[in-house]
């Protein structure tokens, strides 16, 4: 009977991984409490113990360090070639595998492309008519719901919080906030009672239904995870990573049109005087400023145009 | 005096041969009968017990999901205008629809719970160790695919809960470094959630993920058969000790009886 191999398969327990984990923990805690003293200390610990750990783990593979240089082995004698230098069976094997690979690629690449590319191309949406300028009294917020793409139907219904800021240098000015929470995309609600009695529903130029409900909010709040914003969309509390997105808008023939959204890191001052730090549209949860912005260097828009 | 084993009559032998002829025919031409026997009647350690059945239980839950899912797909209509109504119809109008939908809906939770119990068993018994590491890895992939099934299936009723949960889930993926913004578009099938998102999730839920799960379960079982079932950590047998002879007549008095652990010390 063969005696089973009872030697342990791994290396004996070592304290280095514990030190490494401790270093990482100190680094992470340090990043929060004291980035300049505690964090480097943790990084140093992690690097030192990490190197010790790697040294231990790879000892077997590295073998004992020899003082003398290894004498180079003489070059191997050339392999005598057979009469048939490249056997027929090898060729057929390679040809079968190669052709199979080519056929597989010809089928797979278009299929994968079909799955992925349409999600990035032709993503522009037309501007949406949200009513005559006269509907928007100065200083009055309107909860405005509209269809982003009437052809696709109710699933594209979006909500914007629109306030007219009156004229600035004889041009109408609007604050138009997207209802999409910039934490994880839930619908932000106005902190105030919607005046349903004075709600107004009408068909816009595209023939789709638009609904306007007056409200006097004291900021906006998200029901999902408690994010809170002020009336300019600045984050006041909770997990959101920036200010509320806003819609670009256009005014033609005395009507207000909404275009695509853009992202905002902060808004200073209010209404018509607001100074807005503007960025390209980013998905909820993505930082547009601060050190975390390096996590999202490229947006799909920048590639597909 | 014990009774003698009864000699089979010639007549009885003939009948048996005739009855088993289809199986013999199949076996001679395919070897399938032997293969199934090899798969089902394997040797396992003496001290396995109920915990070792959790994997099979998870597999059973998956098969229930597969069967009920196929049937639900005959009535479900994956379009924003019709999805919710078709689910209402399945629940309230189609004969036994409430039962099949209920099995699929609650069975999903059952499968994930069983899967975690199975994983805990393997972890606590140390059954992931050499030479079974690869099977642990395959199991982790199965866990990921099963959770993905849960995620994609949650959207399909197209109710408020499912819709907003999916919005949040997609945006959580969007916060992944560098690739996040691209993952969002791929999952949504566009820059916004729309009708393509629903049909995309439906396809992922009923074709892509189950296909992957079937394939990985095949690999998982192959490895179980090849490597065998591991003994529990307290197994005296595995520790190389002789087992005490069991008292005559007691035997293994049932599947729920644990082995005589510690008795041989």
HADDOCK unambig.tbl for C-alpha pairs under 7 A between the chains (distance, minus, plus):
assign (segid A and resid 116 and name CA) (segid B and resid 186 and name CA) 5.91 0.50 0.50
assign (segid A and resid 119 and name CA) (segid B and resid 185 and name CA) 5.57 0.50 0.50
assign (segid A and resid 119 and name CA) (segid B and resid 186 and name CA) 5.73 0.50 0.50
assign (segid A and resid 119 and name CA) (segid B and resid 189 and name CA) 4.41 0.50 0.50
assign (segid A and resid 119 and name CA) (segid B and resid 190 and name CA) 3.95 0.50 0.50
assign (segid A and resid 119 and name CA) (segid B and resid 191 and name CA) 6.88 0.50 0.50
assign (segid A and resid 120 and name CA) (segid B and resid 185 and name CA) 6.61 0.50 0.50
assign (segid A and resid 120 and name CA) (segid B and resid 190 and name CA) 6.02 0.50 0.50
assign (segid A and resid 123 and name CA) (segid B and resid 190 and name CA) 6.67 0.50 0.50
assign (segid A and resid 123 and name CA) (segid B and resid 191 and name CA) 6.19 0.50 0.50
assign (segid A and resid 155 and name CA) (segid B and resid 80 and name CA) 6.59 0.50 0.50
assign (segid A and resid 155 and name CA) (segid B and resid 194 and name CA) 5.79 0.50 0.50
assign (segid A and resid 156 and name CA) (segid B and resid 194 and name CA) 6.41 0.50 0.50
assign (segid A and resid 184 and name CA) (segid B and resid 168 and name CA) 5.02 0.50 0.50
assign (segid A and resid 184 and name CA) (segid B and resid 171 and name CA) 5.28 0.50 0.50
assign (segid A and resid 184 and name CA) (segid B and resid 172 and name CA) 6.52 0.50 0.50
assign (segid A and resid 185 and name CA) (segid B and resid 167 and name CA) 6.14 0.50 0.50
assign (segid A and resid 185 and name CA) (segid B and resid 168 and name CA) 5.98 0.50 0.50
assign (segid A and resid 185 and name CA) (segid B and resid 171 and name CA) 6.70 0.50 0.50
assign (segid A and resid 186 and name CA) (segid B and resid 164 and name CA) 6.50 0.50 0.50
assign (segid A and resid 186 and name CA) (segid B and resid 168 and name CA) 6.83 0.50 0.50
assign (segid A and resid 283 and name CA) (segid B and resid 174 and name CA) 6.78 0.50 0.50
assign (segid A and resid 283 and name CA) (segid B and resid 181 and name CA) 6.66 0.50 0.50
assign (segid A and resid 284 and name CA) (segid B and resid 171 and name CA) 6.08 0.50 0.50
assign (segid A and resid 285 and name CA) (segid B and resid 171 and name CA) 6.67 0.50 0.50
assign (segid A and resid 285 and name CA) (segid B and resid 175 and name CA) 5.66 0.50 0.50
assign (segid A and resid 286 and name CA) (segid B and resid 175 and name CA) 5.62 0.50 0.50
assign (segid A and resid 295 and name CA) (segid B and resid 177 and name CA) 4.66 0.50 0.50
assign (segid A and resid 295 and name CA) (segid B and resid 178 and name CA) 5.36 0.50 0.50
assign (segid A and resid 296 and name CA) (segid B and resid 177 and name CA) 5.98 0.50 0.50
assign (segid A and resid 296 and name CA) (segid B and resid 178 and name CA) 4.71 0.50 0.50
assign (segid A and resid 297 and name CA) (segid B and resid 178 and name CA) 6.24 0.50 0.50
assign (segid A and resid 298 and name CA) (segid B and resid 178 and name CA) 6.96 0.50 0.50
assign (segid A and resid 299 and name CA) (segid B and resid 181 and name CA) 6.04 0.50 0.50
assign (segid A and resid 300 and name CA) (segid B and resid 181 and name CA) 6.63 0.50 0.50
assign (segid A and resid 300 and name CA) (segid B and resid 182 and name CA) 6.13 0.50 0.50
